Amino acid sequence: MSDQTPRAGLPLVLLAGDSPEDTHWLRSLLEPAGYAVLREPSGRYALERARGTEPDVVIVDAELPDMAGVELCRLLRADPRVSSSTPLLLAFREHASREQRTAALRAGAWECIAPPHEADEILLKIGAYVRAKLDADRARAEGLLDPLTGLYNRQGLARRARELGSQAFREHGALACVVIALDVEPAAPGTENAGHLVVRCVHALKSSARLSDVVGRLSPTEFAVLAPGTDAAGARRLAERLASTVQASASAVPAPAADPGAQPSPPLRVRCGYEAVANVGYAPIEPVDLLVRASTALRTGRAEGGNWLRRFDDGAATPPAP
């Protein structure tokens, strides 16, 4: 099955690697679990295959015969013919170092794995990623996704907020929303432009959010994260983690631009606003209002931990819902 088009209805995994031992191990793990598997031995062929088959997940070996795996991840993520919601996993022979994981995330990978270790965990992660990708495909077909980033647009965020709110109400669970604003200064001549910087920040944002979180785009430089099961303290920690990851991504120049004449990226300031309800069953709130409150907190909320993080202030005026 590895060299043929898979049967309809099976989630498709594309393996990029020329190591028979590793690719055989992954195939023997994935095919009995109900996945169709295609294998390409090089980065160039894997890129062509991804453009033509629309895989549900791509697993890339860290060392390919014609390029580094992280470079293939970067090419896949930048290619408009490969859906931005396609999960990319980078496979290492041994557990990846912190530097390797950071480089992978900056290149657009969602996860680093180390087959043949952690078989059960790998299957669970791939299953969750594929479900998220298929959900995103359905949302795109219904016009609920932002075409540039593949994130939910305002309408998609509103729908998902209502769904998460209904679930939290039934379970008496917590629900939070964090809104992140990227304040990008104009680029000087010879530096990376602001548009490319925002795209890299979006990749970092998607990779650092939890699988249960819902990420969307409110405006060209404002993004929202709906976080089920998250109270105010958890929302603060989530905002800190997201801001740190996005800031780190913005400070790194991608490998293709790393030449002696390359200049640093334009300065980036990250601001976050948030609101959370500890028990939606006891303190019901219109789920879309949670989005509005977190967005309002960016501008008029109570400052926490400096001006970059603010929580919604009940006395602030609220703009119209999305």
Secondary structure per residue as TSV (DSSP state, phi and psi in degrees):
chain	resnum	aa	ss	phi	psi
A	1	M	-	360.0	-16.7
A	2	S	T	-68.4	-22.0
A	3	D	T	-113.3	14.8
A	4	Q	S	-125.3	162.6
A	5	T	-	-68.1	131.3
A	6	P	-	-72.6	162.4
A	7	R	-	-66.3	149.1
A	8	A	T	-62.8	144.8
A	9	G	T	96.4	-16.7
A	10	L	S	-91.8	134.0
A	11	P	-	-59.9	137.2
A	12	L	E	-101.9	125.8
A	13	V	E	-110.6	127.3
A	14	L	E	-102.8	121.5
A	15	L	E	-100.5	129.2
A	16	A	E	-113.3	108.1
A	17	G	-	175.4	151.7
A	18	D	-	-112.5	9.8
A	19	S	-	-89.1	107.3
A	20	P	H	-56.6	-37.6
A	21	E	H	-62.6	-49.4
A	22	D	H	-69.9	-44.1
A	23	T	H	-68.3	-35.5
A	24	H	H	-64.8	-40.1
A	25	W	H	-62.6	-43.6
A	26	L	H	-66.8	-41.7
A	27	R	H	-61.2	-43.0
A	28	S	H	-67.5	-21.2
A	29	L	H	-83.6	-42.9
A	30	L	H	-84.3	-42.3
A	31	E	G	-62.9	-43.8
A	32	P	G	-63.9	-21.5
A	33	A	G	-85.3	2.5
A	34	G	T	99.4	18.3
A	35	Y	-	-105.2	144.2
A	36	A	E	-88.0	139.6
A	37	V	E	-125.2	128.3
A	38	L	E	-113.6	143.9
A	39	R	E	-126.7	136.3
A	40	E	E	-126.6	136.7
A	41	P	S	-80.7	-15.3
A	42	S	S	-132.2	164.0
A	43	G	H	-65.7	-39.7
A	44	R	H	-63.7	-44.7
A	45	Y	H	-70.3	-35.3
A	46	A	H	-65.0	-38.7
A	47	L	H	-63.5	-43.6
A	48	E	H	-63.5	-41.3
A	49	R	H	-65.3	-40.8
A	50	A	H	-62.9	-36.1
A	51	R	H	-66.2	-32.6
A	52	G	H	-96.3	-20.3
A	53	T	H	-112.0	-11.1
A	54	E	-	51.7	64.2
A	55	P	-	-65.5	157.2
A	56	D	S	-86.8	-19.0
A	57	V	E	-159.2	145.8
A	58	V	E	-121.6	127.5
A	59	I	E	-112.2	120.7
A	60	V	E	-113.8	128.3
A	61	D	E	-69.9	141.0
A	62	A	S	-62.9	-28.0
A	63	E	B	-123.6	109.2
A	64	L	-	-105.2	158.1
A	65	P	S	-65.8	-25.1
A	66	D	S	-113.4	-6.7
A	67	M	S	-168.7	165.3
A	68	A	B	-73.4	147.6
A	69	G	H	-59.1	-35.5
A	70	V	H	-65.9	-31.1
A	71	E	H	-70.1	-37.9
A	72	L	H	-64.2	-40.2
A	73	C	H	-57.7	-42.8
A	74	R	H	-64.5	-41.0
A	75	L	H	-66.9	-42.3
A	76	L	H	-62.2	-43.9
A	77	R	H	-69.1	-28.7
A	78	A	H	-87.7	-9.6
A	79	D	-	-83.5	121.3
A	80	P	T	-66.6	-15.8
A	81	R	T	-85.4	-4.9
A	82	V	S	-110.3	121.2
A	83	S	-	-56.4	136.1
A	84	S	T	-67.4	-14.5
A	85	S	T	-90.3	2.4
A	86	T	S	-73.9	121.6
A	87	P	-	-68.0	135.6
A	88	L	E	-116.0	126.5
A	89	L	E	-118.9	133.9
A	90	L	E	-104.9	123.2
A	91	A	E	-102.6	127.1
A	92	F	-	-111.7	153.7
A	93	R	S	-67.9	-36.6
A	94	E	S	-124.2	173.4
A	95	H	-	-60.0	136.0
A	96	A	-	-70.6	145.6
A	97	S	-	-76.7	168.7
A	98	R	H	-59.4	-41.6
A	99	E	H	-64.7	-39.1
A	100	Q	H	-67.2	-41.1
A	101	R	H	-64.1	-41.5
A	102	T	H	-63.2	-44.4
A	103	A	H	-62.3	-38.9
A	104	A	H	-64.3	-44.7
A	105	L	H	-63.4	-40.0
A	106	R	H	-66.3	-27.6
A	107	A	T	-83.2	-4.7
A	108	G	T	105.1	1.7
A	109	A	-	-70.8	147.3
A	110	W	S	-90.9	-24.1
A	111	E	E	-160.0	150.1
A	112	C	E	-110.8	131.2
A	113	I	E	-124.5	164.0
A	114	A	-	-135.6	72.9
A	115	P	T	-66.1	145.7
A	116	P	T	-91.9	27.0
A	117	H	S	-84.9	158.0
A	118	E	-	58.1	46.9
A	119	A	H	-59.3	-49.2
A	120	D	H	-61.7	-42.1
A	121	E	H	-65.8	-40.0
A	122	I	H	-61.8	-44.4
A	123	L	H	-62.4	-42.9
A	124	L	H	-63.8	-42.4
A	125	K	H	-66.0	-45.2
A	126	I	H	-62.5	-41.1
A	127	G	H	-59.6	-44.3
A	128	A	H	-65.9	-41.6
A	129	Y	H	-65.1	-41.1
A	130	V	H	-65.3	-42.7
A	131	R	H	-60.0	-41.9
A	132	A	H	-64.1	-39.0
A	133	K	H	-66.8	-42.4
A	134	L	H	-66.8	-37.4
A	135	D	H	-61.0	-42.2
A	136	A	H	-65.0	-38.3
A	137	D	H	-61.7	-42.6
A	138	R	H	-64.8	-41.4
A	139	A	H	-64.3	-38.7
A	140	R	H	-63.5	-41.2
A	141	A	H	-64.0	-29.0
A	142	E	T	-91.3	5.7
A	143	G	T	74.6	30.0
A	144	L	-	-105.4	3.9
A	145	L	B	-114.7	148.1
A	146	D	-	-74.1	123.3
A	147	P	T	-66.5	-27.7
A	148	L	T	-76.6	-45.1
A	149	T	T	-102.2	-17.5
A	150	G	-	77.4	3.0
A	151	L	S	-82.6	164.8
A	152	Y	B	-61.2	140.9
A	153	N	-	-85.9	-171.3
A	154	R	H	-62.2	-39.6
A	155	Q	H	-67.1	-41.2
A	156	G	H	-64.9	-39.9
A	157	L	H	-62.9	-42.1
A	158	A	H	-62.1	-42.9
A	159	R	H	-64.5	-45.6
A	160	R	H	-66.3	-33.9
A	161	A	H	-62.3	-41.0
A	162	R	H	-65.4	-39.7
A	163	E	H	-65.7	-45.4
A	164	L	H	-67.4	-35.6
A	165	G	H	-65.0	-40.6
A	166	S	H	-63.8	-41.3
A	167	Q	H	-65.4	-44.5
A	168	A	H	-64.6	-35.7
A	169	F	H	-64.1	-44.0
A	170	R	H	-65.2	-36.8
A	171	E	H	-96.7	2.2
A	172	H	T	53.1	42.5
A	173	G	-	-99.1	171.9
A	174	A	-	-87.2	157.7
A	175	L	E	-151.5	134.5
A	176	A	E	-134.4	160.8
A	177	C	E	-137.1	130.8
A	178	V	E	-117.5	128.7
A	179	V	E	-111.2	130.9
A	180	I	E	-116.1	128.5
A	181	A	E	-111.6	132.4
A	182	L	E	-103.5	109.7
A	183	D	E	-95.4	100.8
A	184	V	E	-103.3	126.1
A	185	E	-	-79.1	151.3
A	186	P	-	-56.4	141.1
A	187	A	-	-77.0	139.7
A	188	A	-	-78.7	160.0
A	189	P	T	-55.7	136.8
A	190	G	T	87.2	-1.6
A	191	T	S	-103.7	167.4
A	192	E	-	-63.8	135.5
A	193	N	-	-75.2	162.5
A	194	A	H	-64.1	-34.4
A	195	G	H	-62.2	-45.3
A	196	H	H	-65.0	-36.3
A	197	L	H	-63.6	-43.0
A	198	V	H	-64.2	-40.2
A	199	V	H	-60.5	-43.0
A	200	R	H	-65.1	-36.8
A	201	C	H	-65.9	-36.0
A	202	V	H	-63.1	-43.7
A	203	H	H	-59.2	-43.4
A	204	A	H	-64.4	-38.8
A	205	L	H	-64.0	-44.9
A	206	K	H	-65.6	-37.3
A	207	S	H	-74.0	-26.2
A	208	S	H	-93.5	-14.6
A	209	A	S	-72.8	154.0
A	210	R	-	-73.8	160.4
A	211	L	T	-61.0	-31.4
A	212	S	T	-79.8	-13.6
A	213	D	-	-77.9	153.5
A	214	V	E	-114.2	121.6
A	215	V	E	-110.6	135.1
A	216	G	E	-145.0	170.3
A	217	R	E	-114.8	120.4
A	218	L	E	-90.4	-32.4
A	219	S	E	-156.3	177.1
A	220	P	T	-53.7	-30.2
A	221	T	T	-128.4	16.7
A	222	E	E	-124.5	134.4
A	223	F	E	-133.1	147.3
A	224	A	E	-120.0	144.1
A	225	V	E	-125.9	116.3
A	226	L	E	-90.8	126.2
A	227	A	E	-123.1	98.9
A	228	P	E	-68.4	151.3
A	229	G	T	67.1	24.5
A	230	T	-	-125.2	121.7
A	231	D	-	-92.1	-169.3
A	232	A	H	-63.1	-42.7
A	233	A	H	-63.9	-41.4
A	234	G	H	-65.3	-36.6
A	235	A	H	-64.9	-38.7
A	236	R	H	-62.3	-44.9
A	237	R	H	-64.4	-39.2
A	238	L	H	-62.1	-44.6
A	239	A	H	-61.6	-41.6
A	240	E	H	-64.2	-41.8
A	241	R	H	-67.3	-44.7
A	242	L	H	-63.4	-45.0
A	243	A	H	-62.6	-40.9
A	244	S	H	-64.2	-43.2
A	245	T	H	-66.9	-43.1
A	246	V	H	-65.4	-42.4
A	247	Q	H	-63.2	-41.0
A	248	A	H	-64.7	-39.2
A	249	S	H	-64.2	-39.4
A	250	A	H	-68.1	-26.0
A	251	S	T	-85.0	-7.2
A	252	A	S	-103.1	133.7
A	253	V	-	-87.1	127.7
A	254	P	-	-58.3	155.0
A	255	A	G	-55.9	-42.9
A	256	P	G	-60.8	-26.3
A	257	A	G	-93.5	-2.2
A	258	A	-	-80.7	80.3
A	259	D	S	-125.0	168.0
A	260	P	T	-56.5	-27.7
A	261	G	T	-93.1	0.9
A	262	A	-	-68.9	142.8
A	263	Q	-	-107.0	157.3
A	264	P	-	-60.9	158.8
A	265	S	-	-64.6	156.6
A	266	P	-	-61.6	147.5
A	267	P	-	-57.6	144.1
A	268	L	E	-130.4	132.7
A	269	R	E	-116.6	130.7
A	270	V	E	-106.1	128.4
A	271	R	E	-122.2	145.9
A	272	C	E	-131.8	140.7
A	273	G	E	-125.9	148.3
A	274	Y	E	-149.4	161.7
A	275	E	E	-149.3	148.2
A	276	A	E	-147.4	149.6
A	277	V	E	-122.6	124.3
A	278	A	S	-71.4	-32.3
A	279	N	-	-147.7	101.1
A	280	V	T	-66.1	-26.7
A	281	G	T	-67.1	-37.5
A	282	Y	T	-87.3	-31.2
A	283	A	S	-126.0	71.9
A	284	P	-	-61.6	143.7
A	285	I	-	-142.5	142.7
A	286	E	-	-61.6	120.9
A	287	P	H	-55.2	-36.8
A	288	V	H	-66.3	-29.3
A	289	D	H	-63.0	-28.4
A	290	L	H	-62.9	-41.4
A	291	L	H	-61.4	-44.8
A	292	V	H	-63.3	-43.4
A	293	R	H	-64.8	-43.3
A	294	A	H	-65.0	-38.3
A	295	S	H	-65.7	-41.8
A	296	T	H	-63.8	-35.3
A	297	A	H	-59.9	-29.5
A	298	L	H	-55.4	-33.7
A	299	R	H	-107.0	-33.5
A	300	T	H	-129.3	6.0
A	301	G	S	-76.4	174.9
A	302	R	E	-76.5	127.1
A	303	A	E	-70.3	134.8
A	304	E	-	-135.1	125.1
A	305	G	S	67.2	36.6
A	306	G	S	97.6	176.0
A	307	N	T	-74.2	-10.6
A	308	W	T	-78.1	-20.1
A	309	L	E	-124.5	126.0
A	310	R	E	-138.0	146.2
A	311	R	E	-108.8	151.2
A	312	F	-	-56.7	137.5
A	313	D	-	-106.9	122.8
A	314	D	T	-57.8	-24.3
A	315	G	T	-84.8	-2.0
A	316	A	S	-83.1	147.9
A	317	A	-	-72.8	144.0
A	318	T	-	-110.5	137.5
A	319	P	-	-77.0	173.1
A	320	P	-	-61.5	152.7
A	321	A	-	-69.1	156.7
A	322	P	-	-61.2	360.0
